[in-house]
Amino acid sequence: MKRLFLLLLLALVVGAWTGQMMVTDAGYVLLAYNYTTVETTLWVFIVGVLLAFILLHLTLNLLFNLRLPGGRFRLWRSASRQRNARKKTLQGLLALSEGDWQKAQRTLTRSAADADMPIINLIAAAKAAQENGDATGADDLLKKAQQAMPEASLAISLTQAQIQVSRGQLEAALANLLKLRRKQPNNKQILNLLVEVCSQLHDWQGIADILPQLRRNKVMTADRLARLEQETLLHLLKKQRIPAAGAPLEPEQQVRHLQSLWVTFPETASRYDEVVAEYVDQLMAVQGYKPAETLLRQRLEQRWSETLAPLYGLLKSDKPRKLYQQAQHWLSQHEQSPGLYLTLARLAAQCSLWSEAVGFYERSLEIEANLQVCGELARLLEQLEQPERATQVRDQTFRQMTEGLPNLPTPQPALNAAE
């Protein structure tokens, strides 16, 4: 409003000044060409020039618009198609998120040609086609996407790998992902898909190879990574139990083989009780008691484990007293450990300390009822010619382990039923 007022004021001032100049001095203009002359006042000449300029401008503008009506129409039509394509793309993506695969595939495919980014439409349409069971359509759409934007090969290949996994084409997906990993070694999506594919193929060595990258790039949460690492290492160890083709190895060779495998594991392997227990169990199976004892002792001194403690009592040694003394040393720190009392009982039995072994077995059962401990104690009592006491131990352990049973109706004794 203020600007309009200033413009009107300026126009009034200019108009007043011009009118005053026209009254004061009309001016004189003479135009001559050959034998023709035109005489007029200065102000009439200026007004004529302005009118001629305006008329020429309007004429040229009209002629330009008359010559290019098709171009303007094409621009309008192109803009209209792009607006419609954006609308259809949004509808297709919404249908995809809602699980309407058929509508999503149809809408996204038809709007791809006029879309601002056809690659998005084609990739999303390929996913919808796969979910809709149209495998051929999905492959064709991915080919069109590759042709439309070759520089988006990473996104297209990832989509192709996901589709291959959903089809169960795991070997093809693995080959595709390994190729992508060489180009993008730290891509989180590629690493996640590799874990999924290798797990389904039971390729635990493949997962072990990428564990450092998973940890370095924080591809998954720490808890999930720990579970994956533990599962992977366990499978690699259990695979060693399967006899290899050819002549069987001597115990010493088997021990060295297990040790060479263990040193390839990450340092975090010793954190997992189940992994250490499997490794120690395999070492003891091939008489590798010395490295098993060293690992167990170091691990238990660093962090106590009820899973590993009982294994210490299964070690064989020419000097079982030394192992027994080591276990007694731990007793001052872990007085309520049923696993430690079980180990002490086993080691006492190896030292022929039968009464001490019985006492430690009983102490372990007092802390925690356990069928294996019960079985070992009952067997020892029977060998010591105490069958009644063995039966008593079995009955007592059975009652302890069945205390939590639900209260259900029971039949009446036969004598009461007869009455």
ABEGO torsion letter per residue (X at the ends): XAAAAAAAAAAAAAAAAAAAAAAABAEBBBBBBEABBBBBBAAAAAAAAAAAAAAAAAAAAAAAAAAAAAAAAAAAAAAAAAAAAAAAAAAAAAAAAAGBAAAAAAAAAAAAAABABAAAAAAAAAAAAAAAGBAAAAAAAAAAAAAABAAAAAAAAAAAAAAAAAAGBAAAAAAAAAAAAAABAABAAAAAAAAAAAAAAGBAAAAAAAAAAAAAAGABBAAAAAAAAAAAAAAAAAAAABBBBEBBBBAAAAAAAAAAAAAABBAAAAABAAAAAAAAAAAAAAGBAAAAAAAAAAAAAABBBAAAAAAAAABBBABAAAAAAAAAAAAAABAABAAAAAAAAAAAAAAGBAAAAAAAAAAAAAABBBAAAAAAAAAAAAAAGBAAAAAAAAAAAAAAAAAABBBBBBBBBAAAAAX
